[in-house]
């Protein structure tokens, strides 16, 4: 699990942008624990396709999360990165029910799947 620190001033907005490709079932989610709303609030997310206004099959893009620093303090939030091998039952807007490794196939020939990547951000507003 990666840990990343961000410092902001009250009223400041900042964004985090990650690569995402829905055609390969690669998604990012803001998951619990959510940030302390007295310190930081989410202002939504926006997806931009690499192929411009006309999304092409197989084209990836970037997902940008926007946050606004509200008041002094420190809070944390986590982004979960899912791929077709790490998450089961998720959609572009619905995170997986569990964030542990998905069930191991019973065939015995496949390797067990990996747990999805989690990146935890620590935000200090001062």
HELIX and SHEET records of a PDB file:
HELIX    1   1 UNK A   22  UNK A   24  5                                   3    
SHEET    1   A 4 UNK A   2  UNK A   8  0                                        
SHEET    2   A 4 UNK A 117  UNK A 125  1                                        
SHEET    3   A 4 UNK A  73  UNK A  82 -1                                        
SHEET    4   A 4 UNK A  27  UNK A  31 -1                                        
SHEET    1   B 3 UNK A  13  UNK A  20  0                                        
SHEET    2   B 3 UNK A  61  UNK A  69 -1                                        
SHEET    3   B 3 UNK A  40  UNK A  49 -1                                        
END                                                                             
